[in-house]
């Protein structure tokens, strides 16, 4: 699934967006841009011009859960969100659990 479809189908799902905004600090890094975006890609060892990757990291930039690509459905992203919250021993909203099973 390409980035535009991922953005318009997955990251535009109203319930998922609401949960992302309430439980996480979302940051978009463009993999086809220079400057700061390119520096961050290099720091995280992410290839340029790759398909989208959603990572869950701590303030110190360490991964909360291991990096995994190819997650491109609402349920798939929701499952990763549940895993990240559980790993951090945070409460998981029931709406998120429901989305992870859809």
C-alpha positions in Angstrom: 0.0 0.0 0.0 1.4 3.4 -1.0 1.7 6.3 1.3 -1.2 8.2 -0.2 -3.6 5.3 0.2 -2.2 4.7 3.7 -2.9 8.3 4.6 -6.3 8.5 3.0 -7.6 5.0 4.2 -5.8 4.2 7.4 -4.5 7.5 8.9 -7.8 9.2 8.1 -10.0 6.7 10.1 -11.7 9.0 12.6 -11.6 6.7 15.6 -7.9 5.8 15.0 -7.0 9.5 14.5 -8.7 10.4 17.8 -6.8 7.6 19.7 -3.5 8.5 18.1 -4.0 12.1 19.2 -5.1 11.3 22.7 -2.5 8.6 23.5 0.6 9.5 21.5 2.7 12.4 20.1 2.5 11.8 16.3 5.4 12.9 14.1 5.6 12.6 10.4 9.0 12.2 8.8 9.1 12.4 5.0 11.3 9.8 3.5 11.8 11.6 0.2 12.9 15.0 1.6 16.2 16.4 2.6 17.2 18.5 5.6 15.9 17.5 9.0 13.8 14.6 7.6 16.8 13.1 6.0 18.9 13.5 9.2 16.2 11.7 11.2 16.0 8.8 8.6 19.7 8.4 8.9 19.6 8.5 12.7 17.0 5.7 12.8 18.6 3.8 9.9 15.5 4.1 7.8 15.9 3.9 4.0 14.8 6.8 1.9 12.0 6.2 -0.5 10.7 3.3 1.6 7.1 2.5 2.2 5.6 4.0 5.4 6.8 2.7 8.7 5.0 3.5 12.0 7.4 3.4 15.0 6.7 3.8 18.7 9.6 5.4 20.5 10.3 6.9 23.9 11.6 10.4 24.5 15.1 9.1 24.4 14.4 7.8 20.9 14.6 4.1 21.9 11.9 1.8 20.5 9.0 0.9 22.9 8.3 -2.1 20.7 10.5 -3.4 17.9 10.3 -1.7 14.5 8.1 -3.5 12.0 7.1 -2.4 8.5 4.3 -3.6 6.4 1.6 -2.7 8.9 -0.9 -0.9 6.7 -4.4 -1.5 8.1 -6.4 0.2 10.8 -6.5 -3.0 12.8 -2.8 -3.5 12.3 -1.8 0.0 13.5 -4.3 -0.3 16.4 -2.7 -3.6 17.5 0.7 -2.0 17.5 -0.7 0.9 19.5 -2.1 -1.6 22.1 1.3 -3.3 22.3 3.1 0.0 22.9 0.7 1.1 25.6 0.9 -2.2 27.3 4.7 -2.3 27.2 4.7 1.1 28.9 2.2 -0.2 31.4 -0.4 2.4 30.3 -4.1 2.0 30.2 -5.4 0.8 26.8 -8.7 2.5 25.9 -11.5 0.0 25.1 -12.1 1.7 21.8 -8.5 0.9 20.8 -8.8 -2.7 21.7 -12.0 -2.9 19.6 -10.2 -1.4 16.6 -7.4 -3.8 17.0 -9.8 -6.7 16.5 -11.7 -5.3 13.5 
